[in-house]
Amino acid sequence: MPISDHRRPHSVGKQWRLCPFWHSGTPSSSSSSSPTQNLQPQSAKSYQNGVVSNSQSSSKASLVAKTILPAKRRLRLDPSNNLYFPYEPGKQVKSAVRIKNQSSSHVAFKFQTTAPKSCFMRPPGGILAPGESIIATVFKFVEQPDKNEKQPDKRCKVKFKIMSLKVKEGTDFVPEMFDEQKDEVIIERILRVIFLNAERPTPALQKLKHQLAEAEVELELRKKPQVDTSPKVVEKGLVIDEWKERRERYLARQKIEAVDLM
């Protein structure tokens, strides 16, 4: 028992030296104070430091998770990873990608490319309603291969980036919105260019031709003026009923024919 009583204060003093941040920090505290008196400010300070440490660690963890974990995609692309072009050196060739809004809100999309001088997109951007889809056409000029190159590489260094931004219904698309709200922009995909042999029929080439045909149809439909199917308003509060108008014209013709017979 005497040995135990002699070692306890020594261990307490050693603990204070290893953890100096537990001190209350008041200059008036004396080293001759009892361990019980010193433990009270230690506990309070330790609790405060614990709260601050937990909040800081949680904020850091959320920041790391936001950086590492991929954001939920708003758009679904087909094809999803590559853009296929027929390999025709010295010509401008076309590719196509279907973009569908798979979210529950309106989404703006925008294209970017590493070769803006030789590539362009139609349309370069737009806004899709929930569930709406569009086929975008991508144009690219194919360079002539080098003379020493026996067989051209099917891959290309050119890349295309598709970005998305959540917008409100009725918002007009302007490219500047992606710069003004860059914190809310998501990089959906980075598409790589792959060349296809234009003379060899493959499933990828057949699918590309089918998508290009659909894109042309959609473009023609967008060019046509929309027909107004709403009821015609002649005066304020007066709406013409087409069936009623036809009936009145029919009855008028019947009266004229009856007068002529008399």
CORWO-V482307 format. One record per residue. RES is the residue in three letters. SS is DSSP state (H for helix, E for strand, - for the rest). PHI is phi in degrees with one decimal (NA if undefined). Layout:
# CORWO-V482307
res->[RES/RES]
ss->[SS/SS]
phi->[PHI/PHI]
This chain:
# CORWO-V482307
res->[MET/PRO/ILE/SER/ASP/HIS/ARG/ARG/PRO/HIS/SER/VAL/GLY/LYS/GLN/TRP/ARG/LEU/CYS/PRO/PHE/TRP/HIS/SER/GLY/THR/PRO/SER/SER/SER/SER/SER/SER/SER/PRO/THR/GLN/ASN/LEU/GLN/PRO/GLN/SER/ALA/LYS/SER/TYR/GLN/ASN/GLY/VAL/VAL/SER/ASN/SER/GLN/SER/SER/SER/LYS/ALA/SER/LEU/VAL/ALA/LYS/THR/ILE/LEU/PRO/ALA/LYS/ARG/ARG/LEU/ARG/LEU/ASP/PRO/SER/ASN/ASN/LEU/TYR/PHE/PRO/TYR/GLU/PRO/GLY/LYS/GLN/VAL/LYS/SER/ALA/VAL/ARG/ILE/LYS/ASN/GLN/SER/SER/SER/HIS/VAL/ALA/PHE/LYS/PHE/GLN/THR/THR/ALA/PRO/LYS/SER/CYS/PHE/MET/ARG/PRO/PRO/GLY/GLY/ILE/LEU/ALA/PRO/GLY/GLU/SER/ILE/ILE/ALA/THR/VAL/PHE/LYS/PHE/VAL/GLU/GLN/PRO/ASP/LYS/ASN/GLU/LYS/GLN/PRO/ASP/LYS/ARG/CYS/LYS/VAL/LYS/PHE/LYS/ILE/MET/SER/LEU/LYS/VAL/LYS/GLU/GLY/THR/ASP/PHE/VAL/PRO/GLU/MET/PHE/ASP/GLU/GLN/LYS/ASP/GLU/VAL/ILE/ILE/GLU/ARG/ILE/LEU/ARG/VAL/ILE/PHE/LEU/ASN/ALA/GLU/ARG/PRO/THR/PRO/ALA/LEU/GLN/LYS/LEU/LYS/HIS/GLN/LEU/ALA/GLU/ALA/GLU/VAL/GLU/LEU/GLU/LEU/ARG/LYS/LYS/PRO/GLN/VAL/ASP/THR/SER/PRO/LYS/VAL/VAL/GLU/LYS/GLY/LEU/VAL/ILE/ASP/GLU/TRP/LYS/GLU/ARG/ARG/GLU/ARG/TYR/LEU/ALA/ARG/GLN/LYS/ILE/GLU/ALA/VAL/ASP/LEU/MET]
ss->[-/H/H/H/H/H/H/H/H/H/H/H/H/H/H/H/H/H/-/H/H/H/-/-/-/-/-/-/-/-/-/-/-/-/H/H/H/H/H/H/H/H/H/H/H/H/H/H/H/H/H/H/H/H/H/H/H/H/H/H/H/H/H/H/H/H/H/H/-/-/-/-/-/-/E/E/E/E/-/-/-/E/E/E/E/E/-/-/-/-/-/E/E/E/E/E/E/E/E/E/E/-/-/-/-/E/E/E/E/E/E/E/E/-/-/-/-/-/E/E/E/E/-/-/E/E/E/E/-/-/-/-/E/E/E/E/E/E/E/E/E/-/-/-/-/-/-/-/-/-/-/-/-/-/E/E/E/E/E/E/E/E/E/E/E/E/E/-/-/-/-/-/-/-/-/-/H/H/H/H/-/H/H/H/-/E/E/E/E/E/E/E/E/E/E/E/-/-/-/-/-/-/H/H/H/H/H/H/H/H/H/H/H/H/H/H/H/H/H/H/H/H/H/-/-/-/-/-/-/-/-/-/E/E/E/-/-/E/E/-/-/H/H/H/H/H/H/H/H/H/H/H/H/H/H/H/H/H/H/H/H/-]
phi->[NA/-60.9/-66.1/-64.4/-65.7/-77.9/-82.7/-62.6/-62.5/-65.8/-69.3/-65.1/-63.2/-66.5/-64.7/-65.5/-70.1/-75.0/-123.3/-66.7/-72.7/-79.7/-63.3/-70.5/88.1/-83.9/-68.8/-81.9/-69.5/-107.6/-71.1/-85.2/-68.2/-73.8/-60.1/-67.6/-67.8/-75.8/-71.3/-65.1/-65.3/-61.0/-62.4/-63.6/-66.9/-64.2/-65.3/-64.1/-63.8/-64.9/-65.5/-63.2/-64.3/-65.7/-65.6/-66.4/-67.3/-68.1/-66.5/-65.8/-64.8/-66.1/-67.0/-66.3/-64.4/-66.3/-77.8/-82.8/-70.7/-71.1/-72.6/-68.0/-74.0/-96.3/-116.7/-116.6/-109.4/-141.1/-70.3/-92.6/-124.9/-131.1/-114.1/-97.7/-124.7/-69.6/-84.4/-134.9/-59.3/80.7/-124.7/-93.3/-111.9/-125.9/-131.9/-145.9/-145.4/-87.3/-118.0/-124.4/-82.3/-100.4/-95.7/-98.9/-131.7/-71.6/-132.0/-95.1/-125.5/-152.5/-97.4/-140.6/-137.6/-82.4/-130.5/-68.1/-77.4/-112.5/-135.5/-155.1/-120.3/-136.1/-80.0/-74.4/-176.8/173.4/-125.9/-115.1/-75.8/-57.2/83.1/-78.9/-135.7/-151.0/-105.3/-93.6/-103.2/-116.4/-108.0/-146.1/-91.2/-94.5/-73.2/-71.7/-71.1/-67.4/-65.4/-80.3/-88.9/-72.5/-129.1/-66.1/-72.9/-73.1/-100.2/-137.0/-78.5/-69.2/-128.9/-123.6/-114.5/-113.2/-112.9/-133.3/-147.5/-75.8/-130.6/-85.6/-63.5/90.7/-73.3/-85.0/-78.0/-138.2/-60.1/-66.6/-63.9/-72.9/-83.5/-72.0/-121.5/-64.5/-70.0/-98.5/-81.2/-116.6/-83.0/-71.7/-150.4/-117.7/-94.4/-100.3/-90.2/-129.6/-89.7/-115.2/-70.9/-69.2/-97.6/-113.6/-70.0/-132.6/-56.8/-65.9/-69.5/-65.4/-65.1/-63.3/-62.7/-65.7/-67.1/-65.0/-65.2/-63.3/-64.4/-66.3/-63.7/-62.5/-65.2/-64.7/-66.8/-69.9/-73.1/-68.2/-68.4/-72.4/-83.1/-80.7/-96.7/-75.8/-60.2/-80.4/-103.0/-87.6/-129.7/-64.8/85.2/-115.0/-115.7/-79.0/-93.7/-61.0/-65.5/-66.4/-64.6/-62.5/-65.4/-67.1/-65.7/-65.4/-65.5/-65.1/-64.5/-63.9/-65.9/-63.7/-64.0/-66.0/-66.1/-64.6/-69.3/-72.1]
